[in-house]
Amino acid sequence: MKIGLLSDTHGFLDKKVFHYFNECDEIWHAGDIGTMAVADQLKQFRPLRAVHGNIDSNEIRNVFPEDILFTCEDVKVLITHIGGHPPRYNPDSLKLISKHKPDLFICGHSHILKIQSDQQSNLLFMNPGAAGNHGFHKIKTLIRFDVNRKK
């Protein structure tokens, strides 16, 4: 399964996303979508799994939950928007990680691209940074990766 991961679009969807995610089977959005128009464009392009973020409207919050937990190719995935990072997860995320024991923990919010193995929690941490225009970041970032069975 080929995955396109992004976060913090804040209502702006760069057309390059469609090029970078052209071979992806699904798109995952880790919150701060910004507008339903962004979500709709992504859903029309590929199946979308998403969570809402702290800037998202009630309209978006009614469609996308705060956290999602699912399995993809035998990998247990947990996505939330504000998660912290290893070893400093926020308290809510730490509870979710302890309870669900995901293999892959994804969050956004920081606008900082980071992928890190967390040996203590036995998971892979991913934050795709920010793909929108709003924020302190200078470069838009996203992640493409493959999930193949337990890898």
C-alpha angles and dihedrals in degrees: 000000000000114000131197112202127192141153143184099034089154092200097314123103114187110218088227087074089074090054094047093045096041094112096040122115094205139012121221120197119197097204145277089088091163102202138025087235089068092048091046093051091051092046091051090052101044138344108289131213112185146160127209122249136212094272096047122114126241088257090061092040089055091056103036124044128226092247135014128197120190143141123248118183092338091310115121107222127196119188127185132151106233107038110137116220139266121324093003105059116162114256095256092050092046089056091049092048092048092047101043102027096211123198090215125034117191129185139154131194100099095075085221119120109228135161116180139162110235106205093180094058093031094233144107114248120210132182113173094202116224128322097183135076099248118091142042096292118112098199128049111232138190136162133235118192143154127240111202116176105301095345 
